[in-house]
């Protein structure tokens, strides 16, 4: 499993946002300083108030609206699922497509930023292209 820890300015706003894009809150690991948002069986996002975040590190919390240290990419079952989650993020107040849309035919990805500016990139890859093996996959990647 992976647990992604993210500092957030407004915990309740972030909980509402992540629920709007399909995450569920795990109350066992949530309190008034943090919430565990379950994206899938293996991906959990710990959204932490700035005060809670500072108990883990004394490093400065960057403004993710103006700088990016990472983007968080996860797979979806279809191109339509990618578009649907991005639409949900936009409806919930997120920034849609902060980076260019990636459409290579066999691979499709879009993005959104949460209210704190953290960039998420849902993507889809054609299972047939992946199953065809690395040579075919690489050839398709360079052809697009």
N, C-alpha and C positions, 0 to 999 in steps of 0.2 A: 504494500500500500504506500501511497505517497500523501503526505500532509503538507500543503502549501500554506505558509503563514504570511498574511498580508496585513499591514497597518491600515486602519481606516479612521477617517475623521468622525464619522457618525455611524455608530454600530447599528442602530435601528434602521437607518436608511439603507445600509449595506445588506442587512438581513433581508429586507423587502426586495432589494434588487436581485440578490442571488436566488431567492425563492421565485421571483418572476421569470428567471431564465431556466428554471427547472430544478434547482438544488433544494434539498430538504434539510432543515435544521435538526441536528442531533442534540437533544436537550441534555444528554448525559455529559457532554463536553462543552456546555454553553453556560454562561452566566452574564452578569451585567458588564463584564469587561471583554468578553470574547464569545464567539459563536462558531461552532463546528458546522460547516455547510457541506453536505454530502452531494458530490457531483455524480459519482458512480460508486460501485463496490470497492474500487481501488483508489479513487481520488477524493480527498477531503480538503476543504479550504478552511483554515482557521483565520477568521477575520478578527483582528485584535484592535482594541482602542489604542490610541497612541501611548497612553500611560502604561497599558499592559505590555505593548511592544517594547517599551523602554526597560522592562524588567529582563528582557532577553539580550539586549545589546545597548551599548552607549553610542552606537553610530547614528548619525543624523538620518532622519526619515526624509528621503528625497520627495520632491513634488513630482509625482508621476504624470501630471498634466503637461509638464515641460521637459521632462527627461525620461528616458527608458533604459532600464538595466536588463530587462528580460521581457519576453512575451510568453504566454502560457498557451501551448497548443494542445488540443485534444481531438480525438477522432469522433466522427458522427457516422451514422449508418447510411446516409445518402446526401446528395447535393441539397435536396429539399430540406433535410434536417439542419444542414448548415444555415441555409437561408432563414429557417424558422427560428432558430435560437438567436440569430443576429437581430431579427425583427422583434423578438421578445425583449432583447437587451435595449433596443432603441425605444420601445414603448415604455420601458421601465426607467428611462432617463439616462441610459448609457450612450456613449458616442459610437455611432456605427462607422465601420470601416476606417479606423484611424490610419491604417496602412493600405496599400493597394490590394485589390482583390486578386487572388492567384487562381487562374483558371488554365490548367494545362491539359484539359480534356479528361485524362485518367486521374487527375488530382485537382481538387477544388478547395479553396480556403478563403475565408473572409475573417473579419475581426470585429471586435467591439472593445470599448474601454468601460470599466465600471465607474461609478461616481467618483472614485478616488484616482482614476486615470490608469489603473492596472489593465494592461492589454491582454485580452484573451483571443485566441485564434482557433475557432472550430474549423475542422477540415474533414474532407472525405477523399479516400483513394479507392479506385475501382479494384475490387477484390480480384478480378480476372487479370489485371495488369500486375498486381503483386504476385499472384500465383504463377504467372508466366516465368518468373525468375528474374534475377538481377540484370541479366543482359538485356532482356526485353524491356524491363522497367527503365533502365538507363537509356536505352535507345528512344523510348517514348519521351523521356524527360528532355533529351537534347533536341528532339524533333519539334517540341512545343516551345 
